[in-house]
Amino acid sequence: MSRRRKPMAEINVVPYIDVTFVLLIIFMITAPLQQSNIDVDLPVASGLPVEAATILPTIITLDKAGKYYLSVAGESEMQLVKEILLNRVVAAHNKNPEMQIYIRGDKAVAYGKVVSIMATLKKSGITHVGLLTIREQ
């Protein structure tokens, strides 16, 4: 007499883990590519170009909708609330006081928002802040 095995009531999850792992890798690769494409129409101004620094700058971006984005030392831009953004800029500046800080504001953004950011940075001890523009032809 041969004994029959009882049927197993378990689900084999190994294939699901493999698929999940592949999807995780795909999302990790594509996520930074999608975050760095913020549409900002910079104002035109005459002036000399800024010398390239050895340290990557911190860039604060304001888009047409008035949303704030931050890129510290070449990292991908992330959308943040104004207060958190300013705290992170001050922390990055305290770590490296030689780091250049630029504001990249859309020309449709209210002037007061840009001035508000500059004033808050000045109160925090950051005095050298640049404005990014398109060079006049």
N, C-alpha and C positions, 0 to 999 in steps of 0.2 A: 504494500500500500504506500503510495506516495503522498506526501503531505503537500497540500496546496498553500501557497502564500496568500496572506490576506491582502487585499488591495490597499494601497497607500492612499491616504486622504490628504497628502501634502502637495503643495504646488512647488514646482521647480522654479526658483527665482533667479537662478544664475543667468539666463538670457536677459532678464529684465535689468539686472545689475550692469551687464555689458552695455546695453543700449543706453542706460542712464549715464554711465561713465562717458560714452562717446558724445552724448548731448551736452554734458557738463563741459567737456573740452571745447566743443564748438562754440558754446555761449561765452566761455572765457576768452576765446580768441576774437569773437566778433563784437563783444560789448564795448571795448575801448574805441573801436573804429566808429561806432555810431554816436558816441558821446561828444566827439571833438568837432562836429560839424554844425556850429552855431552860426546862423546867418546874421551878420552885423554889417551894416552899411556905414563905413567910417566917414567922417567929415574930411573935406579937402582943406589943406593948409600948406603954406610955404614954410620951409625950414630945412635944416640940415638933418641928414639921417643920424641916428644914434649909433655910436660905436658898439660893436658886438662885445659882450662881456664873456668872460670865461665861465661864469656861473649863470645857469639858465634863470631867466627872470620869473617873477610872479606876475601873472596877468589876471586882472579883474575885468570881467566882461559884463556889459549890460545890453540886452537885446531890445528889440522894438517893443516887446510886451512888458518891459521893465523887470525881467527876471535877472537874477544875479548868478554868475558862474565864476569859478575860480580854477586856475591852473597854477600850481606851485612847482617851480623848477622842472617844467616840461611834462608834468603829469597830465593825464587827460582831464578835460574840463568837467567839473561837476556842478550841478545846480545846487545852490545853498540859499538859506535865508540870510539876509543882510548882516545880522548880528553875528551869526556863526562864521560867515565869510570873513568879516573884519577880525574876529578873534583868531582865525587861522592865519591871516596875513600877518598880524602882529606876532604870533608865535613863530612863524617862519622867519620874520625879520629879526626877532630876538636870537634865533639860532645862528643866523648869518646876516649881520648888519650890512655887508657889502652887496647883498642881493638887490637887484633893480626891481622896482615895482611900477607896473604900467596899468592904466585904465583904458580899456577898449570899449568905448560907448558908441552905440548907434546914434547917428545924427538926429533921429526922431525922438530919442530919449530926452526927457525934461532935463534942463540944465541943472536944476536943483538936486537931482539924484546924484549927479557926478560930483557936484560941489559938496554935498553931504558926505560922500565917501571920502573925499580929500580932507575935509575938516576933521572927520573922525580919526583918520590916519595921523593927521598932524597932532591931534590931542594925545595920541598914543606914542608920540615921539618919532614918527616916521615923517621926515621933512622932504625927502626927494622922491616925488611921485611924478611919473611922466604920463602924457596923454598920447595914445596912438592915433595917428591920422594917415590919410593917403597923401602922398607928396604931390604938390601942384606941378603940372607940366609946363 
